[in-house]
Amino acid sequence: MERRLTTIVAADLVGYSRLVSNNEEAVITRFRELRHELIIPAISSAQGRVIKTMGDGFLVEFPSPRAALHTVVFLQHAMFEREGAVPLETRLMFRIGINYGEVIVDGDDVLGDVVNIAARLESIAPPGGVCVSETVFTEVADASDTLLVPLGPQYVKNIPAPVNAWNVLIKGVDARPTKPPRRSERPSIAVLAFENNSDDDEQRFLADGIAEDVIVQLSRFRSLFVIARNSAFSYRNTHKDVREIASELGVRYVVEGSVRRGGDRLRVSAHLVEAKTGGHIWSGRWDRMVSDLFDLQDELTRAIVSELAPELGANERSLARRKPTENLTAWELCQKGLAEFYNYNNESYPAAAKLFKAAIDADPEFALPYALLGRWHSVMVTTGRSSDIPNDVQQGLVNASKAIELDDRLEDGHVALGSLLTLMRQETPAKESLDRAYALNDNNPVMYHARTMFYLYQVDPDTHAMEKSAQTALALNPKDPLAWAFHFMIGTARWMRDLENLRPDVKEPIDAACASMQADYFPLMVGATLYARLNDLDQAKYLLERAIGRRPALSLKMWQTAFPFPSWPRMIKSIEPELEKLVEIGLPRE
């Protein structure tokens, strides 16, 4: 693809829909006159090029940041002279954002994050004002006679890392930074350069490579703001306290690490530090033989990320649980909702949904609670709790689609959508959604669990693919609150391949699922069935009682029609004798 460095200006008319609804013809006429008499001539004189117009706004390319800044400042001052006497409610004002960087050229169009960030900067500029990125500031700061007011890191929609921004002082515009509450503020993290503790200085490149790969993989989790490599690595050899580094970078967590090579052996360690206290939340150490360094680097990166990401989530949920709900941000409400969700019982599921909805109310533009609510609706169906399956699927689709609309790089939205399409037996679009989630983040164990459900719901289930996906989820996070379900799906896949026989390779994962005190009622019920087949009625009764404790409405009749996947009637038929034994020891018939 052709790429080039360029400056992008995004401009949008403030309140255009409101203005047009009040006096459509007058507003359109005034806007047209502005465009022809002021805007286009100013752009042309600076050798700018209009890439596209959007009715109430436009996207422009300039040869340099200085030319762009000079032109838009002139335009905003001219707009104030022209419109300043007009009442505020009918005044025409632009918000303008400027960014500089490398774009992808597609004919007359340009694409990429440089364009996206320019549009996001426009959205946070004050009415009549101009907001510029750090790359623009760097290019103009030493020569510009225009005053720039620092806003600090700004968290903008669909951009994974905070963007440093500056407002331009414009006549008649308040460019001072405002600090509204960050209602959906997500945890931020910096991965510092790993220390090279080897005698060989050349091993520094390996240490840097591992740390950089961890940064890249953590950046795939849209729930995290990850500081870029150059900023994080600038603290190498400064010997600053980790709390001071975190304060300067504005992050909640810091990852430190070290690499030591001795002969053919390599030792890598990593630590997760909570910045506020300086306390270590988690530590990991890996010893490996050095063979293929590239494969080894990939293995170590995945090992670090697969242990680090769950610990971050667990800590965030723990912090959220300690705070009263009315004081939580949208992010914290999601974490508190997940903590309820992971209790897997009749009381916690409704509580989780209520918290996800509260997160949406707190920040309607935050994608995560919509994705989680979409997933919640699919779980109501897959756990046999839905009293109205079509309605749950429909409501889930609405929320999953909204999550993707708000942030199409959030894998949780695609996971929720793929799960719901699976329930609708729309195999091709379901697979496409789950493949999209995989492409966005192949470190997410919930995504692999959703794939096991996709295989389960096929008319002819692919039990080998189902088992492999569950094993991958378990390998990624054996401590996940959903780990019991990963074990259960491994056992289910093996059981489905031979419904008439109980083999040790089925019993082992079912036992592992039932051993978790978080396990929902259905693995406990399957465990009770298998022990009834083994004539161990004491263990069967114990598991049955736990299942009824999780789901007080459990009965033989309910169990026989609990799940809508195609193989369930066949599986029920294969265990009819065992179910009668369960009725004898306490399972209600109806």
N, C-alpha and C positions, 0 to 999 in steps of 0.2 A: 504494500500500500504506500502511496505517496504521502509524505509528511512534511510539514513546514512549520517554522516558528512564526507566530502572528499574534496580533492583539485583537481580542473580541470584545465588542460592546453590546450589551443587551439592554434594551430600554422598553419600558412598559408604561402606558398611560394609567394614572392612578384613578381607580373608581370608574372605569369606562362604562361598565354595565349600568351602574347607577345613573351616570350622566346621560347615557343614551335613552334610558327609560323615562327620564324627565322631559327631554326635548331632543328626539333622535336627529331630525334634519339639521337643527342649528349646531349640534355638537359635531356631527360628521362634516358639515361645511367648515367650521372653524378648524377642525383637525386637518382637513385637506389643505386649507390655506397655510397652516403652519408648516406642513410637510413641504409644500412647493416653494413657499417664500423664505423659509428659514432653515429647516432641517436638511433637506437635500443639498441646497447650495453650500452649507457649511461642511457637510461630509465630503462633497466633491472637491472643495478647495483644499482639503487636507489629504486628498488622494485616498479617501476611504471608499469602501465598496459595500453597498447594501446587499447582504446575503439573502435575506428574506424579510418580508413584512408579515405581521400576524393580525391585521385589523387594527388593534389598539397598541401595537408595539412593533419593534424591528430589531434585527440582528445585523451588526455592521462589523466589517473587518477593516482594521487600520494598519498602515505599514509599521507603526511603532507605538509603544505605550505613551510616549510624550505627545505624539500627534493626536492620539485618541483622547488623552486627558485634556489637552488644550481645547480641542473641539467641543467636548461635552460640557466643560466648564463654561465656555462661551455660550453654548446653547441654553444651559440652565439659567445663566444670568439674563440672557435675552428673553427667555420665557418669563422670568420674573418681571422684567420691565414691561412685557407685553400683557401679562395676565395678572399682575400684582393687584390691580384695582378691582378685579372681578371678585365678587363674593366667593368665599372659600368653597361653598358647596357646589358651585358651578365652574370653578377654576380648572383649567387644563394644566396638569403637572405630570412630569415624568419621574419615575424611579430609574436609575441607571447603574449598571454594574460593569466593571472592566476587569478582564483577566488577560494574562499573557502567557503563552507557552506553545507547545507543539500540538498541532491538530492533524487529524487524518483528512486528506483531501478526497472528496467524492464528487467529481465534476465541478459544478459551481458551488457546491455545498461543502461545509467543513463539519467534522464530527469529533467527538471525544470529550473527556472530562474538562478540558479547558473551556469548551462551550457551555457545558453543564454548570460549571462553577460560576461563570459569568452570569448565567441566568439566576443562580441562587444568590449571588451578591446583589443583583438587582432587587430581589425580593426583600432583602434586609436593609436596603438603602431607605433613608427617610423620603417622604414625598417632596419632590423638587430637588433631591440630593443625588450624590454620586458615591458609590462604594467601590473600592479597588482591592485587589488581592495583594499578597506579599510580593509576588513576582513583578507586579506593576510598580509597587512602592519602591522596590529595589532599583528599578530602572529610572525612576523620576525623582527620587528623594534628593539627590545631590544637585539637581539643576532646576527643580520646579520652584516657581514663585507662588505656587498654590499651597495653602496650608492643609495638612493631612492630620486627622485625629485618629489615634489608634483605638480600635475596638477590642483587640485581643482575639483569642481563638473563638470562632463562631461555628456552631454545630448546625449544619445545613442539610436539608432533605436529600437523601439518596447519595450523600458523599460520606464515605466511611470514616475519614479522619477530619478533625476540626480544621477550619480554614482561617488563617490570620487575615484580618481585614482592617481597612482604614476608611473613614468617611472624609469626604472633601468639604472644606468650608465653602458654602455657597450663600450668597446674599439672600436673606429671608428664610433660611433653612436652619433648623436646629440639628447640628451634626454631632452633638454630644452623645457619647455611648449611653445606651439605656441597659439596664440589667433586669429584664423580666425573669421570673423564676423559670428555670429549665425544667419544664414539667415532664419531659421524657429523657432527662439526662442519663445517659448510659455510662457504665464504668469505663474508665480510660486506663490504658496500660502502656508502659514503656519497657522494651526489652533492651537492656544495656549490652554493650559489647562484652562477649564472654572473655574471661581472662585466659591467657595462655600460660599454663603452669608447667609447660614442657621446657626442657633444656634447649630445644631447637626453636629458634625464632620463626622459622618457616611455618610452624604449626599455628601461628596466629591466623593464617588464612583459613585454616580449617575451623578455628574457633569463631571467626567472623562469619564464615559460611553457615555454620549451624545456627548462630544467633539470627542472621538475616533470614534464613529459612523459617525460623520460628515466627518472626515478624510477619512474613508473607502468609503463613498458614493461619495465624491468629487473626489477620486482617480479613480472612474469609468468614469469620463470625461477625455478622452484622450487628450483634448485640454489644460489640466492643468498639471503642475508639482506640486505635493503635497508633502510637507516635511513629513517624517515619524513621527509617534507619539513620539518616544523616543527623537528625536532631538527637536521637538516642545515643548514637556512637560518639557524639562530640564530647561526652563526659569521660572518655577513655583517659586513664592516667591522671584525672583531676583529684582523685582521692576525696571527693565530696561525700558527705553523709547521704545515704539513700533518701532520707526525708527531705533534705535540701534539694536534691535532684528532682524528686517528685513535685515539690512545690514550684520549682522553676518551669517544669514541663506541664504543670497543671494536671497531673494524673493521680489516680486513686491507687494504682498498683504498679510495682516495679518487679521485673524479672532479672535476676542476676544469675550468672553461670560461670563455669570454668571448664577447661579442657586440659587434660594431662595425657601425654603419650610417652610410654616407656617401651621401647622395642616394638613388638608386634601387638601390644595391648594399648587400649585407649579407654580412659575414664572421663565421663562427662557428668557434671553435676549441675543442677539448676535449683533456684529458690524463688518462691513467690512471696513478696513482701508487701504488706499493707502500709501505704505511705503515712497515714495519719499517726500510727503507733510505732512504725518501724518493726513490727512483729512479723515473724515468719509464719505464713499460713500453711505453706507446703514446701517440701523439699524432695528431690528425686535424684538418684544416682544410677548410672548405667555403665557397666564394664563390658567391653566388646573386643574381639580380636580384629585387628586391622587387616582387611583383605582388599576389597574394592571400596575405596574411600567414598566414591559417589553414592553407592548403594548404602554404605554405612551412614553417611550423612543423612540420607532420606529416612533411614530406619530410626536414627536418633531423634530427628526432627519430629517424626510422627509419635514416637514414644513420649517426648516432652509435651507436645501439644495435647495428646490424648489423656494425659494426667493433669495437665495444667488447666485446660478449659473447664472440666467438671468441678475442679476445686474453686475456680472463680465463681461459677454458678452457685455452688453450695454456699460459699461465703456471702454472696449477694442475697440469697434467700434467707440466710441466717440474720443478716443485718435488717432486712425488711420485716421479718417476723417480730423484731424487738420494738418496732415503732408503731404508734397508733395509726390506724388506717387513714384518719382525716389529715394526717401530716405527710402522707407519702406522695412522691412524684408518680407520674405514669409508669416509669420504669420500675419503681419500687412496688407499685400496685401489681404489676405483672409478676414480679418475683414472689410477692406474698400469695398471689393467685396460684403460681406454680407449686409453692410449698403446700397449699391446700390440695391441689390436684394430685400431688404425689402421695397423699394419704390414702387414696384409692378406696373411699367408702361412701356410703349413701349421703352422709352429711357434708363431706369435703368437696364432692363434685359440684353441688349447687353453690357452695361458698366460693369455689374457684371461679365459676362463671360470673358471679356477682362482682368479684374483684377485677376480672378482665373488662367487664363493662364499665366499672368505675375508672379504669385506666383510659378507656376510650373517651369518657366524659372529661377527664383531666386534660387529655391532649388528643383531639380528633384527627390530628395529622400524623400520629405515631402509628406505624404499621404493625408493630409487634403484637399489641393486644388483639387486633383483628385476626391475625394469624393464629394466635393461641385460642381464641374463641371459635374459629373455624375448626381447629383440631379438637376442641372440646366437644363440638357437635358430632364429629365423626366417632369419637370415643364413646359417646352415649349410645351409638348404634352398635359398635363393635364389641362393647361389653354387655350387650343385651339389656341396657337400661332405658332405651328410648321407648316412650309410649306412643310416639308418632314419628316413625322413621322418615317418611317423605318430608315432613316439616323440618326435622333436624338436618336432613341432607340439604334442603333448600336454604335454611338459615346459615348453615355452615358454608355453603357456596357463596352466599352474599358476603360473609366476613372474610373468607379466604381471598375472594376476588378484590375486595377493598384493600386488603394488605398488599397484594401485588400491584394494584394501581398506585398506592402510596410509595412503595419501594419494591421494584421488581427484582432487586438483588438480595432480598431477604429470603433465604432458603426456606424458612419456616412457613411462609405463605404458600410456596409451591408444594411443600410437603402436605399442608392441610388440603390444598386443592386436589392433589393427586390422590389423597386418601378418600376424599369425598367422591371423586370421579370413579374410584375403584368400587365404592358402594353402589354406584349407579351402573356398574358393569360396562363403563365406557373405557375399554382397555387401552386403546391407542392414545387418547388424550391424557388418561391417567399416567401411562408410562412416560409420555412426553413431559408432564409436570414433574414427576419424580426424577427423570433424567436431568431436567433443568436444575432441580435442587442439588443433585449430585455434582453437576458441573460447577455450581456456585460454592459448595462446601462439602467435600468428600470426607470431612472429619466429624460429621454430625451423626451420632448414633441413632437419633430419632428418625432421621431420613432412612437409614437402613431398616429400622423396624417397620416403617411405612411400606417399604418394598416387600417385607415378608407378608404383610397383609395383602398387598397386590397379588402375590403369587397364590395366597390362600383362597382368594375370592374368584379365581379362575374356575371355569367349569371343569377343566382337567388340570388340577393344581400342579405346578412345578415344584415338587417338594425338595428337590436338591438345591434349586436356586433359593428357595425359602430358607432352608437350613443354612446355606452359605451367608445370606444377608444377616440372619440372626447371629451367626458366629462372628461376623465382622463387627456388628454393633457391640457385642460382648467384649471383643478384643479392644475396641476403641475405648470403652468405658465400663469395666467390670463393676465399678462402684455406682453406676448410674442409678437413680431412684427407679428407673424402669428396667433394671437388670433382670428382675424376676421374669418379666415378659420376654426378654431375649432368650433366657433358658427355656421358658415355656414353649416358645415357637420352635426351638430346636427339637424339643421332645415331641411336639405336635407333628412336625414334618416327618419325623421317623415313625411315629405311630400311624400316620396316614398311609405310609408305604406298605404296612402290613397290619390291618385292623384286627386280625384274629389272634395275633400273638403279642405277648408282652416280653420284650427283650431287655437285657440290662442297659443297652444303649438308649432305650426310651425312658426307663425308670430313673436313670441318673440325672438328666436335665429336669425332669418333672420334680424329682426330690429337691433339686437345687432351687427351682422356682418356689416350691412350697416352704422351703426353709426360710425364705425372706418374710419377715413380719409385715412387710408392706404389700405382699401379694394380694391381688384382688380375689374375688370368690371363685372365678372359673378355673384357675390352675389348681386351687385347693379342691374343687369338685372333681377335676380330672384325677388328681392324686388320690382322692378317696375312692374313685372308681377302680383305679389300677390296684390299690391295696385290697379292695373287695375281690378282685380277680385272683389275687395271691392268697386269699382267705386270711389275711391279717386284719381282722375286723376291728381290733382295738385301734390300730393306726388309721384305718378307714374312718372310724367314728370320730377320732380326734380331728382329722382334716375336714370332715363333714361339718362338725360343730364350728370350726373356724370359718368355713365357707358361709354358713348360715349367719354367723356373727357379722360377716362383711355384707351379706345380702339377706336381711331378715325375710324377704318375700320369696326366697328360694323354695321351689317345690319341684317335684318330678315333672308336672305338667309344664311349668315355666321353663325348666331346663331342656325339655324336648324340643322347644321352639325358640330357644334363647337367641340363636345367631342366624343371620340371613345368608351365610355363604353356602354355595351349592353342595358341598360335601357333608354338611352337618347332618342331614337326615340319615345318610349312610353310616356316619360315625355313631349316631344314636342307636341305630338298629344293631350295630355290632356289639354294643355293651348293655343290651336289654337285661340279661341275667344279673349283671353286676348292679344295675340300677335298682332292681327289685331287692337285692341285698341291702342297698342303702336305705330303701324305704323301711325295711325291717329294723334298721338300727337308728332311725330318726329322721329321715328325709320325708317331709310331708308329701302326700301324693298330689294334693291340689292346693 
